[in-house]
Amino acid sequence: MGRYVRQGLVTALLVSAGLVWAAAALTAQGSRIQRGAEIAPVPLNMKGLNPALVREGSYIVNAQGGCNDCHTVPSYAEGGNPFLGQPEVINAACYLAGGAVFGPFVSRNLTPRGDMHLPAGRTLDQFKQIMHEGTDLRTMPDGTPILQVMPWPVYGKMSDRELAAIYEFLRAIPSIQPRPEFCTAPEPPA
């Protein structure tokens, strides 16, 4: 077998392996995007947004991040609490509007604000700073500049692309401003 034939075969093999790897990566990414579309618990306003990024953000928020657990109060609609053996139904009326009490801290309303639909009224750069560094951009009564309950050290390990996907998803969800009174935690059983 000639030298050029061997080089051609090796090149073809490497190119084929690269194409298989790229196709597998795109398929995996596509499934996250598709699944994100399927599990979004609220209608999404895609106007002016990147639909694939919104859906990927939905996947991260709803399948991986558990954001609903602290930022939606109560987390589940009446009759939709999986911890009580019921089929899961997210509380769409209060979805990500915050209000969970953790001692002196209350989870923030993440829903979009203003004409630009900024999640929690924050720019993408501010959102990344909050998530990467735990910076509390509000002036807290105790002067603490770091978020105390939010698990930002975990989410801070996400890539900028993943955080951008979360941000884009949060821009697409319905705005709940101000948070309604019925978006409060039920009293614990006696």
C-alpha positions as CSV (number, residue, x, y, z in Angstrom):
1,M,0.0,0.0,0.0
2,G,1.4,3.3,-1.0
3,R,2.3,6.1,1.4
4,Y,-0.3,8.5,0.0
5,V,-3.0,5.9,0.2
6,R,-2.2,5.2,3.9
7,Q,-2.2,8.9,4.7
8,G,-5.5,9.3,2.8
9,L,-7.0,6.4,4.8
10,V,-5.8,7.9,8.1
11,T,-7.1,11.3,7.2
12,A,-10.5,9.8,6.2
13,L,-10.6,7.9,9.5
14,L,-9.8,11.0,11.6
15,V,-12.4,13.1,9.7
16,S,-15.0,10.4,10.1
17,A,-14.3,10.1,13.9
18,G,-14.6,13.9,14.2
19,L,-17.9,13.9,12.3
20,V,-19.3,11.2,14.5
21,W,-18.2,13.0,17.6
22,A,-19.8,16.3,16.4
23,A,-23.0,14.6,15.5
24,A,-23.2,13.0,18.9
25,A,-22.5,16.4,20.6
26,L,-25.2,18.1,18.5
27,T,-27.7,15.3,19.2
28,A,-27.1,15.6,23.0
29,Q,-27.4,19.4,22.8
30,G,-30.6,19.1,20.8
31,S,-32.1,16.8,23.3
32,R,-31.5,19.3,26.1
33,I,-33.1,22.0,24.0
34,Q,-36.1,19.8,23.1
35,R,-36.5,18.6,26.7
36,G,-36.3,22.2,27.9
37,A,-39.2,23.1,25.6
38,E,-41.3,20.2,26.9
39,I,-40.8,20.9,30.6
40,A,-41.2,24.7,30.6
41,P,-44.1,25.1,33.2
42,V,-45.2,28.5,31.9
43,P,-45.8,30.0,28.4
44,L,-42.7,31.5,27.0
45,N,-42.5,34.8,25.1
46,M,-39.8,34.3,22.5
47,K,-40.1,37.7,20.9
48,G,-36.6,39.0,20.2
49,L,-34.9,36.1,22.0
50,N,-32.9,33.1,20.8
51,P,-35.4,30.2,21.1
52,A,-32.7,27.5,21.4
53,L,-31.0,29.4,24.2
54,V,-34.3,29.9,25.9
55,R,-35.1,26.2,25.8
56,E,-31.7,25.2,26.9
57,G,-32.1,27.6,29.9
58,S,-35.5,26.0,30.6
59,Y,-33.7,22.6,30.8
60,I,-31.1,24.0,33.2
61,V,-33.6,25.8,35.4
62,N,-36.3,23.1,35.5
63,A,-34.3,19.8,35.1
64,Q,-31.0,20.6,36.8
65,G,-31.1,23.7,38.9
66,G,-34.1,23.2,41.1
67,C,-34.7,27.0,41.0
68,N,-38.4,26.4,41.5
69,D,-37.8,24.9,44.9
70,C,-36.8,28.3,46.5
71,H,-38.0,30.9,44.0
72,T,-41.7,29.6,43.6
73,V,-43.9,29.7,46.7
74,P,-45.5,27.3,47.0
75,S,-43.5,25.3,44.5
76,Y,-46.4,23.1,43.4
77,A,-50.0,23.8,42.5
78,E,-52.8,22.4,44.6
79,G,-53.0,18.6,44.0
80,G,-49.6,18.7,42.1
81,N,-47.1,17.9,44.8
82,P,-45.0,14.9,43.8
83,F,-43.8,14.6,47.5
84,L,-47.3,13.7,48.4
85,G,-47.6,11.1,45.6
86,Q,-49.4,13.4,43.3
87,P,-48.5,14.0,39.6
88,E,-46.2,17.1,39.5
89,V,-47.8,20.4,38.6
90,I,-45.6,23.4,39.0
91,N,-47.3,26.5,40.5
92,A,-47.3,28.6,37.3
93,A,-49.2,31.5,39.0
94,C,-46.2,32.1,41.2
95,Y,-43.4,30.7,39.1
96,L,-40.1,32.1,40.1
97,A,-41.7,35.1,41.8
98,G,-39.7,34.4,45.0
99,G,-41.0,34.8,48.6
100,A,-39.6,31.8,50.3
101,V,-38.4,32.7,53.8
102,F,-35.1,31.4,55.1
103,G,-34.7,33.0,58.5
104,P,-34.0,36.7,57.9
105,F,-33.6,36.2,54.1
106,V,-36.4,35.9,51.4
107,S,-35.8,34.4,48.0
108,R,-35.9,37.0,45.2
109,N,-38.4,37.5,42.4
110,L,-36.6,36.4,39.3
111,T,-39.3,37.3,36.8
112,P,-38.6,39.9,34.1
113,R,-39.0,43.6,34.7
114,G,-39.4,46.6,32.5
115,D,-39.5,47.0,28.7
116,M,-36.3,45.1,28.3
117,H,-37.6,42.1,30.3
118,L,-34.6,42.0,32.6
119,P,-34.7,39.1,35.0
120,A,-35.0,40.5,38.5
121,G,-34.2,43.9,36.8
122,R,-30.6,42.8,36.2
123,T,-28.4,42.9,33.1
124,L,-26.7,39.8,31.8
125,D,-23.4,41.0,33.2
126,Q,-24.9,41.7,36.6
127,F,-26.6,38.2,36.5
128,K,-23.2,36.6,35.8
129,Q,-21.6,38.5,38.6
130,I,-24.3,37.4,41.0
131,M,-24.0,33.8,40.0
132,H,-20.2,33.6,39.7
133,E,-19.3,35.7,42.8
134,G,-22.5,35.7,45.0
135,T,-22.6,39.5,44.9
136,D,-25.7,40.9,46.5
137,L,-26.5,44.0,44.5
138,R,-29.1,45.1,47.1
139,T,-28.1,46.9,50.2
140,M,-28.9,44.5,53.0
141,P,-29.8,45.7,56.5
142,D,-26.9,43.8,58.0
143,G,-24.4,45.1,55.3
144,T,-23.7,41.6,54.0
145,P,-22.5,42.0,50.4
146,I,-22.6,38.2,49.7
147,L,-25.8,36.2,49.1
148,Q,-26.3,34.0,52.1
149,V,-28.8,31.3,51.1
150,M,-28.5,31.2,47.3
151,P,-26.2,28.3,46.4
152,W,-24.1,30.6,44.1
153,P,-20.9,28.6,44.8
154,V,-22.5,25.7,42.9
155,Y,-24.1,27.7,40.1
156,G,-20.9,29.8,39.8
157,K,-19.2,26.8,38.3
158,M,-21.5,27.0,35.3
159,S,-20.0,28.3,32.0
160,D,-21.0,31.8,30.8
161,R,-23.0,30.1,28.0
162,E,-25.0,28.1,30.6
163,L,-25.6,31.3,32.6
164,A,-26.6,33.1,29.4
165,A,-29.1,30.3,28.6
166,I,-30.6,30.6,32.1
167,Y,-30.8,34.4,31.7
168,E,-32.5,34.1,28.3
169,F,-35.0,31.7,29.7
170,L,-35.8,34.1,32.6
171,R,-36.4,36.9,30.1
172,A,-39.0,34.7,28.4
173,I,-41.1,33.7,31.4
174,P,-44.2,35.8,32.4
175,S,-43.5,38.8,34.6
176,I,-45.1,38.6,38.1
177,Q,-44.7,42.2,39.4
178,P,-45.4,42.6,42.3
179,R,-45.6,39.2,43.8
180,P,-49.3,38.4,44.7
181,E,-50.2,37.7,48.3
182,F,-51.3,34.2,47.5
183,C,-47.7,33.4,46.6
184,T,-46.8,32.6,50.2
185,A,-45.8,29.4,51.9
186,P,-48.6,27.5,53.6
187,E,-48.5,27.2,57.3
188,P,-46.7,24.0,58.5
189,P,-48.9,21.3,59.9
190,A,-49.3,21.4,63.7
